[in-house]
Amino acid sequence: MTLRTQRALSAALDRLAERDADVASALARFGHPAPRHREPGLETLLRIVMAQQVSVAAAATLWRRLETALTGEVTAERLLEGGTPLLRGIGMSGRKADYALGLAGAVAEGRLDIEGLATRDDASVAREITALRGFGPWSAEIYLLFSLDRVDVFPADDLALQVGFQRLRRLERRPSGRELRAAVEPWSPGRGAGAVLLWHIYGSATLDPAGGAPLVSGEPLC
């Protein structure tokens, strides 16, 4: 199974809709989401760092500034050469700059074999990524789902997914990460497709269940 193409993602969601009436209703209302594949590699891991705790627009701006500063050649070696002054100069926080340079160092020194991650099982990949400073389970799950096409991965601690599920089920409150992880167990082995749908629901800017203002569009990556 894959989620990289529109046809594959739509088919996975249609199969899920056959087992879940709320999913079927959401597809009828919001339509099928577009696939969100990201190429595996240093770039995606850097973008994951940039996307932590900021808006999609802010993360995208940081990435554009980095590409401009490095004239489009974003490599571990060039990041290390520019160091903290380069990253702080494009507006990255000191903490995120440390995370980015730690990642670059791990790649340059061979401590992280990014290409080799594709051959490892989910748990091994998660251990490798979370061993990096600043990369937690959410970062590992995002990389597994969108870059390595691990279709049953579900980043349950993602706020947008929690809100999306709250809307899907018309819940009075947003579920916790633990509650959400348990709630989507029946979606296996296609939980990743369900996650893409929930991001789509979140990003549709419909009114929240309490009748408040529309939530802003959400993305897992810039």
DAMOQUI-V385320 format. One record per backbone hydrogen bond with DSSP energy under -1.0 kcal/mol. NH is the residue of the N-H (numbers start at 0). CO is the residue of the C=O. Records with the same first field share a line. If there is no record, write none. Layout:
NH = CO ; CO
This chain:
8 = 4
9 = 5
10 = 6
11 = 7
12 = 8
13 = 9
14 = 10
15 = 11
16 = 12
17 = 13
18 = 15
19 = 15
23 = 19
24 = 20
25 = 21
26 = 22
27 = 23
28 = 24
29 = 25
30 = 26
37 = 145
44 = 40
45 = 41
46 = 42
47 = 43
48 = 44
49 = 45
50 = 46
51 = 48
53 = 50
58 = 54
59 = 55
60 = 56
61 = 57
62 = 58
63 = 59
64 = 60
65 = 61
66 = 62
67 = 63
68 = 64
69 = 65
70 = 67
71 = 66
72 = 69
74 = 72
78 = 74
79 = 75
80 = 76
81 = 77
82 = 78
85 = 81
86 = 82
87 = 83
88 = 84
90 = 87
91 = 86
96 = 92
97 = 93
98 = 94
99 = 95
100 = 96
101 = 97
102 = 98
103 = 99
104 = 100
105 = 101
106 = 102
107 = 103
108 = 104
110 = 105
111 = 105
113 = 111
118 = 115
119 = 116
124 = 120
125 = 121
126 = 122
127 = 123
128 = 124
129 = 125
131 = 128
134 = 131
139 = 135
140 = 136
141 = 137
142 = 138
143 = 139
144 = 140
145 = 141
146 = 142
147 = 142
149 = 143
150 = 148
152 = 149
155 = 153
157 = 154
161 = 157
162 = 158
163 = 159
164 = 160
165 = 161
166 = 162
167 = 163
168 = 164
170 = 165
179 = 175
180 = 176
181 = 177
182 = 178
183 = 179
184 = 181
186 = 183
187 = 184
189 = 186
191 = 150
193 = 189
194 = 190
195 = 191
196 = 192
197 = 193
198 = 194
199 = 195
200 = 196
201 = 197
202 = 198
203 = 200
210 = 207
